[in-house]
Amino acid sequence: MARRRQPYHNHLSTIEYIGPRPQKPQKRPNFLGGWVVLLIAAGAAWAGFKTLMPMVMAHQSAPSVEAADLIISEFQPSADFGQRLAAAALQRTKTTVSYDPAYYKIPYPGGDLPPGKGKAEDIVIRSYRSLGIDLQQLVHEDMKAHFSSYPQLWQAQGPDANIDHRRAANLQRFFERHGETLPCTRNPGDYLPGDMITWTRPGASGGSSIEVHIGIVVPGPGARSSEPWVVHHLDSNVKWEDVLFDFQILGHYRYDGGLKEIAAR
């Protein structure tokens, strides 16, 4: 019986491969992609920072009791009279004072309105008085000696120690006579803490008109401390504001409590 022929492929034996195991090709790291992600993240962080920082700076530079206390603590021990006066004015912003322009009979000298009442001139009087200078007495004595040198706006026949020092036009004339009169410029660098400013400004409480308004120059709060702000009281409560150049400046003075010898004119 003839042998059956086996299929051809059965005669092939397995060929053994000797060598390293084949490896799949590896991808090269994409360093550029990583940097792109980092740059996008950094850009997003910077955009958020730019958006947030003005808000933070505005909050830190807003008038507050804490901001006032920082300036007061720095200025109160100063040898500079203007800085001490600015500290005294800022101290006035920490209490609630309702606007009250009414006539009051008050003691003389050293007289004052009831606590919690006042207007712009009372900030000036109280600030100077806290430094030992009584403008009620000084203005009254100067008006007694030189009544005709003061504005004749109230049909008064003579000085009145109850009200004369509480009128901005009278304070302005007193500072002209006994203080240093300075230029009324638009340059912030010309105004120092403790300077007295008079303005013309309409629109007082109740719609009445104020011909002369008065305030004290103080530093701005926080990061704005190099700017000249003012403490004043036109309506509602005492304010610490960036309004120095908002109104027409009528007068700019420095007065440290001294008196000049001035002849009647």
C-alpha positions in Angstrom: 0.0 0.0 0.0 1.4 3.3 -1.0 2.3 6.0 1.7 0.0 9.1 1.6 2.0 12.1 0.8 1.9 14.7 3.5 1.0 18.4 2.7 4.0 20.5 1.8 3.6 22.9 4.7 3.9 20.1 7.3 7.5 19.6 6.3 8.3 23.2 7.4 9.6 23.5 10.9 9.2 26.6 13.0 12.0 29.1 12.6 13.1 30.5 15.9 13.8 34.3 16.0 16.8 35.2 18.0 17.1 38.8 18.9 15.5 41.7 20.9 11.8 41.8 21.3 10.3 44.2 18.9 9.2 47.4 20.6 6.4 49.8 19.6 7.7 53.1 18.5 7.4 55.7 21.4 6.0 59.2 20.9 8.4 62.0 21.6 7.3 64.2 24.6 5.5 67.3 23.5 7.2 69.9 25.6 5.5 72.8 23.6 2.1 71.6 24.6 3.1 71.7 28.3 4.3 75.3 28.0 1.2 76.3 26.2 -0.9 75.0 29.1 1.3 76.9 31.6 1.1 80.1 29.6 -2.7 79.8 29.4 -2.9 79.2 33.1 -0.6 82.2 33.8 -2.6 84.4 31.5 -5.8 83.5 33.2 -4.3 84.2 36.6 -2.9 87.6 35.5 -6.3 88.6 34.0 -7.9 87.7 37.3 -5.2 89.6 39.2 -5.7 92.7 37.1 -9.5 92.5 37.6 -9.1 92.0 41.4 -6.4 94.5 42.2 -8.3 97.7 41.4 -11.0 96.4 43.7 -8.5 95.6 46.5 -6.8 99.0 46.0 -10.1 100.9 46.0 -11.1 99.2 49.2 -7.7 99.9 50.9 -7.9 103.5 49.7 -11.5 104.2 50.8 -12.1 106.6 53.7 -12.6 104.6 56.9 -12.0 104.9 60.6 -9.0 102.6 60.3 -7.5 104.8 57.5 -8.1 107.9 59.5 -6.5 106.4 62.6 -3.3 105.5 60.6 -2.8 109.2 59.6 -3.8 110.5 63.0 -1.3 108.3 64.8 1.4 109.6 62.4 0.5 113.3 62.5 -0.5 113.9 66.1 3.0 113.8 67.5 4.4 115.8 64.5 6.3 119.0 65.1 4.5 120.5 62.0 1.4 122.5 63.0 -0.4 121.7 59.8 -0.1 118.0 60.2 -1.4 118.2 63.8 -4.3 120.3 62.5 -5.0 117.7 59.8 -5.0 115.0 62.4 -7.5 117.0 64.5 -9.8 117.5 61.4 -9.7 113.7 60.7 -10.6 113.0 64.3 -13.9 114.9 63.6 -14.8 112.4 60.8 -15.1 109.6 63.4 -18.2 111.0 65.1 -21.7 111.6 63.7 -22.6 115.3 63.5 -25.9 116.3 61.9 -25.7 119.4 59.7 -27.2 122.4 61.7 -26.6 126.0 60.5 -29.0 127.5 63.1 -28.1 130.4 65.4 -27.3 129.3 69.0 -26.5 131.3 72.0 -23.3 129.8 73.4 -20.8 130.7 76.1 -17.8 133.0 75.5 -15.0 132.2 75.2 -14.8 128.4 74.5 -18.4 128.2 73.5 -19.7 125.4 71.3 -22.9 123.9 69.9 -24.6 120.9 71.5 -22.8 117.6 70.8 -23.7 116.1 67.5 -24.6 119.3 65.8 -22.6 121.6 63.5 -21.5 122.7 60.0 -18.3 123.3 58.1 -17.2 126.2 60.2 -17.6 124.2 63.4 -15.1 121.6 62.1 -12.6 124.4 61.8 -13.4 125.8 65.2 -13.3 122.4 66.9 -10.1 121.3 65.2 -8.2 124.5 66.2 -9.6 124.4 69.7 -8.3 120.8 70.2 -4.8 122.4 69.6 -5.5 125.1 72.2 -6.5 127.9 69.7 -9.9 129.4 70.3 -11.1 131.0 67.0 -14.3 132.1 68.6 -12.3 134.5 70.9 -9.7 135.5 68.3 -12.3 136.3 65.6 -14.5 138.2 68.1 -11.6 140.3 69.4 -10.4 141.1 65.9 -13.9 142.1 64.8 -14.3 144.3 67.9 -11.2 146.2 66.9 -11.7 146.2 63.1 -15.4 145.6 62.5 -15.5 147.5 59.3 -12.8 145.2 57.8 -15.1 142.2 57.9 -17.9 141.4 55.4 -21.1 143.3 56.1 -23.4 140.7 54.9 -25.8 140.1 57.9 -27.1 143.6 58.7 -25.2 143.3 62.1 -24.5 146.5 64.0 -21.5 145.0 65.7 -19.7 141.8 66.6 -21.6 138.8 67.9 -19.6 136.2 69.7 -22.4 133.6 69.2 -22.2 133.4 65.4 -19.4 135.5 63.9 -16.8 132.7 64.0 -19.4 130.3 62.5 -19.5 132.2 59.2 -17.1 131.1 56.6 -16.7 134.6 55.1 -15.6 135.9 58.5 -13.1 133.1 58.9 -11.8 133.8 55.4 -11.2 137.5 56.3 -9.6 136.5 59.6 -7.1 134.1 57.8 -6.4 136.8 55.2 -5.5 139.3 58.0 -3.6 137.0 60.3 -2.5 133.9 58.3 -0.4 133.2 55.2 -2.4 133.8 52.0 -1.3 131.3 49.3 -2.1 131.0 45.6 -5.3 129.2 44.5 -3.9 126.8 41.9 -4.9 123.5 40.4 -1.6 121.9 41.3 -2.1 119.3 44.1 1.5 119.8 45.3 0.7 123.3 46.4 -1.7 122.1 49.1 -0.3 120.8 52.4 -2.1 119.1 55.4 -3.7 121.7 57.6 -4.2 124.3 54.9 -7.5 126.1 55.0 -9.6 126.3 51.8 -12.6 128.4 51.0 -14.8 127.7 48.0 -17.9 129.0 46.3 -20.4 126.2 46.0 -24.2 126.1 45.5 -26.6 123.3 46.5 -26.5 123.2 50.2 -29.0 121.2 52.3 -32.6 122.1 51.6 -31.7 123.8 48.3 -30.4 127.0 49.9 -27.3 128.7 48.5 -23.9 128.8 50.3 -21.7 131.6 48.9 -18.6 130.6 50.9 -17.8 127.1 52.0 -14.7 126.1 54.1 -12.7 122.9 54.6 -9.3 121.7 55.9 -6.8 119.9 53.7 -5.8 116.4 54.8 -4.1 113.5 53.2 -6.1 110.9 51.2 -6.6 107.4 52.7 -4.3 104.4 52.1 -2.5 104.4 48.8 -3.8 107.9 48.0 -2.1 109.5 51.0 0.0 111.7 48.7 -3.2 113.4 47.4 -4.7 116.5 49.0 -8.2 115.6 50.2 -10.4 117.7 52.5 -12.5 117.4 55.6 -15.6 119.5 55.4 -19.3 119.5 56.3 -21.8 120.8 53.7 -24.8 118.7 54.4 -25.6 115.3 56.1 -22.5 114.3 58.0 -18.8 115.3 58.2 -17.0 114.1 55.1 -13.4 113.1 54.2 -13.5 113.5 50.4 -11.5 114.0 47.2 -13.3 117.3 46.3 -10.5 119.9 46.6 -10.8 120.9 42.9 -14.5 120.1 42.5 -15.6 123.7 43.3 -14.2 127.2 42.6 -11.4 127.9 45.1 -11.8 131.4 46.7 -9.0 131.3 49.2 -6.0 129.2 50.3 -4.5 129.9 53.8 -2.1 128.6 56.5 -2.7 129.7 60.0 -0.9 128.5 63.1 -2.6 130.5 65.7 -0.4 133.6 65.7 -1.7 137.1 65.3 -0.2 139.8 63.1 -0.3 143.4 64.0 -2.6 144.9 61.4 -3.8 148.4 61.3 -7.5 149.1 60.6 -8.3 149.5 57.0 
